[in-house]
Amino acid sequence: MDMTPRRQGLAGPVIDRKLRHNLLRYVFQCVLASLVILAVLLLLDAVHQTAIIATLGASSFIVFASPRAASAQPRRLLGGYIVGTLAGIACSAAAGAAGVETLSGWHSAIALFGALSVGLSILVMTITDTEHPPAAGAALAYVLNEWTPLTLAVVMGAVLVLAVSKTLLRRILLDLV
């Protein structure tokens, strides 16, 4: 008897088998994610802060599609964004202090500070057990995009809404992936 595990690949089902019995939960959880992002888009400049907003989209996916994942836990969600935000702000300030906008090769310099923000956020998140991958993207976004204190407040407010929603709805949220 062949005991080799079978790979589904492209030959497997296209529609998730759980959908049939959980259609309303799928729709409910996706609507919640959409509402959180809608609020963020209405509050922030979606054209100039797209990278920052994109990280929140990824976090919404984790919270509402994989609510039992380690990175969906409120400690990691909030802690990850605190770490990512602080790393991004620190590297953005360092880039500004270094005057990278005035250097002839500023693109390489800003790329260096962006890369440092990601590495720093990963290091601190893993040390503090606050791993949330999109928050490392937020660190990078704060270096590459213009931001204001309002941006920080809206992002952290959105993360808080995600964490509270996850906590309040933990009994009814289903892992969709």
C-alpha positions in Angstrom: 0.0 0.0 0.0 1.4 3.4 -1.0 1.7 5.7 2.1 3.0 8.7 0.2 1.1 11.8 1.1 -0.9 13.1 -1.9 -0.5 16.7 -3.0 -3.6 18.5 -4.1 -2.0 21.0 -6.4 -4.2 22.3 -9.2 -6.1 19.1 -9.3 -7.7 19.7 -5.9 -11.0 21.5 -5.2 -11.1 25.1 -6.2 -13.7 26.0 -3.5 -12.9 25.4 0.1 -14.9 22.5 1.5 -15.8 24.4 4.7 -17.6 27.1 2.6 -20.8 25.0 2.2 -21.5 24.9 5.9 -20.1 28.2 6.9 -21.0 30.6 4.1 -22.5 33.2 6.4 -19.3 33.2 8.6 -17.1 33.7 5.5 -19.2 36.7 4.4 -19.5 38.1 7.9 -15.7 37.9 8.6 -14.9 39.4 5.2 -17.4 42.3 5.7 -15.8 43.0 9.1 -12.3 43.2 7.5 -13.7 45.5 4.8 -15.3 47.8 7.3 -12.1 48.2 9.3 -10.1 49.0 6.1 -12.9 51.4 4.9 -12.6 53.4 8.1 -8.8 53.6 7.7 -9.1 54.6 4.0 -11.5 57.4 4.9 -9.2 58.7 7.6 -5.8 58.5 5.9 -4.6 59.8 2.5 -4.8 56.5 0.6 -2.7 57.9 -2.3 0.4 59.0 -0.3 0.2 56.4 2.5 -0.6 53.3 0.5 2.2 51.2 2.0 1.1 51.9 5.5 -2.5 51.1 4.6 -1.5 47.9 2.8 0.0 46.6 6.1 -3.3 47.0 7.8 -5.0 45.1 4.9 -2.6 42.2 5.6 -3.3 42.4 9.3 -7.0 42.3 8.7 -6.6 39.2 6.6 -4.7 37.5 9.5 -7.3 38.5 12.1 -10.4 37.7 10.1 -9.3 34.8 8.0 -6.9 33.1 10.5 -8.1 34.2 13.9 -6.4 31.3 15.7 -3.0 32.0 14.1 -0.3 33.1 16.5 0.2 36.4 14.7 -3.6 37.1 15.1 -3.3 37.2 18.9 -3.8 40.7 20.4 -0.5 40.7 22.1 1.3 40.1 18.9 -0.9 42.3 16.8 -0.6 45.3 19.1 3.0 44.6 20.2 4.1 44.0 16.6 2.7 47.3 15.5 4.3 49.2 18.4 7.6 47.7 17.6 7.3 48.2 13.9 6.1 51.8 14.4 9.0 52.6 16.7 11.6 51.0 14.4 10.2 52.8 11.4 10.1 56.2 13.1 13.6 55.7 14.5 15.0 54.8 11.0 13.0 57.5 9.4 14.4 60.0 11.8 17.9 58.6 11.3 17.5 59.0 7.5 16.4 62.6 8.0 19.2 63.4 10.4 21.7 61.9 7.8 20.2 64.2 5.2 19.6 61.4 2.7 17.3 63.6 0.6 20.2 65.9 -0.2 22.8 63.2 -1.0 23.4 62.3 -4.7 22.7 58.6 -4.1 19.8 59.1 -1.7 17.8 56.3 -3.2 20.4 53.8 -1.9 20.6 55.5 1.4 16.8 55.5 2.0 16.8 51.8 0.9 19.4 51.2 3.6 17.4 52.9 6.3 14.3 51.0 5.1 16.1 47.7 5.2 17.4 48.5 8.7 13.8 49.3 9.9 12.7 45.8 8.8 15.6 44.0 10.4 15.3 46.0 13.6 11.6 45.4 13.9 12.1 41.6 13.3 14.8 41.5 15.9 12.8 43.3 18.6 9.6 41.4 17.7 11.2 38.0 18.0 13.0 39.0 21.3 9.7 40.3 22.8 7.4 37.6 21.4 5.3 40.1 19.5 5.8 38.7 16.0 3.3 40.1 13.5 4.7 40.1 10.0 2.7 43.0 8.5 4.1 45.2 11.3 7.6 44.7 9.8 6.1 46.1 6.6 4.8 49.0 8.6 8.3 49.8 9.8 9.4 50.0 6.2 6.4 52.0 5.2 7.2 54.7 7.8 10.7 55.1 6.2 9.5 55.2 2.6 6.3 57.3 3.1 5.5 60.6 4.6 3.7 60.3 7.9 2.3 62.5 10.5 1.2 62.1 14.1 -2.4 61.6 12.7 -1.1 58.7 10.6 0.3 57.1 13.7 -2.9 57.6 15.6 -5.1 56.2 12.9 -2.9 53.2 12.3 -2.7 52.4 16.0 -6.4 53.0 16.3 -7.1 50.6 13.5 -4.8 48.0 15.1 -6.6 48.5 18.4 -10.0 48.0 16.6 -8.6 44.8 15.1 -7.4 43.5 18.5 -10.7 44.4 20.2 -12.7 42.8 17.4 -10.7 39.7 17.6 -11.1 39.5 21.3 -14.8 40.2 21.4 -15.6 37.8 18.4 -13.1 35.0 19.3 -15.9 32.5 19.9 -17.5 33.0 16.6 -14.6 33.7 14.3 -13.7 30.7 12.2 -10.3 29.9 10.7 -11.1 30.3 7.0 -7.7 29.2 5.8 
